[in-house]
Amino acid sequence: MSYLQSARLTYRALEDTPEDEDFLHAIQSDPEAYSNSTPALPKPQAKRDTVNGYKKSLMERALLAAIIVLPHPPSNGESLTSNAAEDTPKMQTQTQTATPGTPIGVISLRREGGDYAHHRGTSITIDIARGYRGQGYGSEAINWVLHWAFRRAGLHRVEIQALAYNEGAVRLYERLGFRLEGRRREAFWHDGKWYDDVVFGMLEREWEERQERVQSV
């Protein structure tokens, strides 16, 4: 798999530009996306909140921070070929003429530095923009970042968390092969109720076994 693209999507660096700031702010300003991705107190988000908080964290503290891009259809003479399945990408040969696309999300891996780097662990965060959810883009991006983490970065364990009221995320992570590792009971207050923080993890050998099963089908 290319480290810049998967079956339907491409991935580029988060840039220090007004356009990327506007895109991040649009995601942060979406009440559904905000509530499903963070237990922080929901409130109107100023642009400075996005720039000084979300963007700064991605650019300074992430091992990987990528804008998820949906390429525009290739014009005549351009090609895109892939032999990857959406949910469990195989190693693939792809050719794509650089084509502009639409940013549809952000995915990142936390950097574990200093005295923690030797544990070779990380955690995923992902946000998909309104209008592009429910189409498999999130699962495709997560599979891409798992491949990057284990094959490119040499990591051993990848964690992902879900707020228990985000039942769609819980089902997705289980379907992608993450194992339930624990719950922080009633850790978060949301819309008048207490909810668990649900923790999932995947080890390198578990990911490798999953790839072997898929390729043997």
C-alpha positions, 0 to 999 in steps of 0.5 A: 500500500502506498503511504500516500493513498488507499483504494479511494482516498489520498492523504497529505500533510496538514499545512499551516495555511488558512485553507486547512485552518478553515477546514479544521474549524468547520469540523470543530464547529460541527456539533455532531462531530465534536460530541462524537470525537471529544468529551470536552465541554461542548460550546461554540468554537472560535477560530482561535480555539481551533488554531490554538488547540486542535491544530496546534496539537496535531502539528506539534504532538502527533507522530502523523497528522494527515488530511484525508482527501477524496480525489476528483475523478481522473480526466482522460489520460489519468489512471488510478488502479488498485487491488485493495479491498476497502476494509482490509487493504492488501499491498497494492500497486497504484498509479495516479497522476496528481489530481486535486481533491476534496478534504473530507477528514483528518486522521492522526497518531499520537507521538509517544516520545521521551521515556515512553518511545520504547513502548512503540505504542500510539493512539488514533484520532479521526474526524470525517466531515459532514456529508462524507460519513457512512460511506466507508471512508472512515474505515478505509482511512483507519486501515490505511493508518494501521498499515502505516503504523505497523509497516512504516513506523514499526509500532507494536500497539495501536489504541483507539477510544470511543465514547460509549454513546457513539455506538456506530464507532464502537461497532466499527472498531470491533468490525475492523479487528480492534479488541476491547481492552477495557472501560472507564466506567461512567467517565463522561457526562453527556446530554444528561447521562453518564457514559463509559470511555471504551478502549480498544487496541490492536497489536502488530501480530493481530494485524498481521494475522488479519492481513494473512486471513484476508489475503488467503480468501 
